[in-house]
Amino acid sequence: MRRRWVRLQGTFWFVPAVLGVAAVVLAQLLVALDRWLLDQGIGIGGSLLYHVGASGSRDILGAIGGSMLGVAATSFSITISVLATASSTYGPRLVRNFMADRGNQVVLGIFGATFLYALMVLRSIRSLDSDGDVFVPDIAVNVAVLLAVLDVGVLVYFIHHIAQSIQVATLSSRVRDELSAAVDELYPTEPPADAASDSDVTLPEHVETVRAPRSGVVVDVDEDAALSSAADADAVVVLLCRPGEHVIEGDAIAESRRWSGSASASHLREIESAVEIGDERTPQHDIEFAVEQLAEMAVRALSSGTNDPYTARNALDDLSVGMVTLVGRPPPCGARTDDAGTVRIVLRRVPVVDLIDHALGAVRIYAMASPMVVAAGIRMAERLGAAATDTASIDRVRYHLDLLDEACRREMTDPAGRDSCLDQIDRARGRLRTVAVSGSPSGTVES
């Protein structure tokens, strides 16, 4: 439930909807306050409030509401234009970053909320049926003027924010932060208290398969819900998918294993609901997607239509931030136990070596025409090798350095750039050998 609430907060419409509801409620409260003060005969005029009468109030509110609706439409147009530019230049997957940007949501929400507020107050200005007296909610009208002044500042902020958000450094750092957050959640420094190894698990022989109810991408797996259901059913749940994988309707997504008897239908439904299937990948629990986003930024920057090696270098440097942290963490647990210490759920995780392949493979395949970008990839490999805490990661980094060496000698046409990259590869290899002999920072890796 918490994960779904977090994703709901990240949708584009959530903040504008909340602000719109708040505006309607505020309008009703202030109009009610004006009515109460009128009934009590309490005057609140003076320097703080201006009385402009029914006709003037209607004109003011009409001008505020109409202008804010126009500004909101213009802001939407600017946002869509920026989305189109970002999609064609940096990749369509990065559009999600603009949609989830809190600044854009708040700005558009404030403009829409001001329009709704003015509309709600405007409809309350009328003659009372009982005695024909004119009712003007002076407090609500003056608050509308204050909101209009606030909206001018918000418009200036929006222009600055949208211009800043399309910059390469801003986009790259935002994806880098998402990668770092995914690393912290999926590969914590300390394993959870109920962590176990899947290598020593003896699985029950009686199997019942849980199949995907629809086609799409596995967005999330609620491990806690699956663990609780498995413990209640005295079963072992084996997850056959992980966030980021595509499934079609009817694919096996999990198995419920028991020593005897059949699992209840409710237990199988609980396992099915624990695997959330959507239409698009998100980086919250799909670390592979977060790595691929930065790799895609680098690859697109190297395309002939863009030809921007500086952006590619920046993307690889930001990718190094999350990857260095990742290879320094202990491997994730492959299973989890219940309170009694019995393994109840077997998990699927992304191997760290696969993520290294994603990061360094893109450099070798796409960057050979740019020594600057190749140098950034070699620098990332050296950092990964220095931070890695297991021999498998070090061996995979060494493997990619060998491939980069071969590719540089075969494909790089600039002699100066080729020699410089080969020298960096030799230095990186030396650093790897030093790490393998002396051990990792934690002292757990040996040659």
Secondary structure, 3 states (H helix, E strand, C coil): CHHHHHHHHCCCCHHHHHHHHHHHHHHHHHHHHHHHHHHHCCCCCCCCCCCCHHHHHHHHHHHHHHHHHHHHHHHHHHHHHHHHHHHHHHCHHHHHHHHCCHHHHHHHHHHHHHHHHHHHHHCCCEECCCCCCEECCHHHHHHHHHHHHHHHHHHHHHHHHHHHHCCHHHHHHHHHHHHHHHHHHHCCCCCCCCEECHHHCCCCCEEEEEECCCCEEEEEECHHHHHHHHHHCCCEEEECCCCCCEECCCCEEEEEEECCCCCCHHHHHHHHHHEEEECCCCCCCCHHHHHHHHHHHHHHHCCCCCCCHHHHHHHHHHHHHHHHHHHCCCCCCCEEECCCCCEEEECCCCCHHHHHHHHHHHHHHHCCCCHHHHHHHHHHHHHHHHHCCCHHHHHHHHHHHHHHHHHHHHHCCCHHHHHHHHHHHHHHHHHHHHHHHHCCCCCCCCC
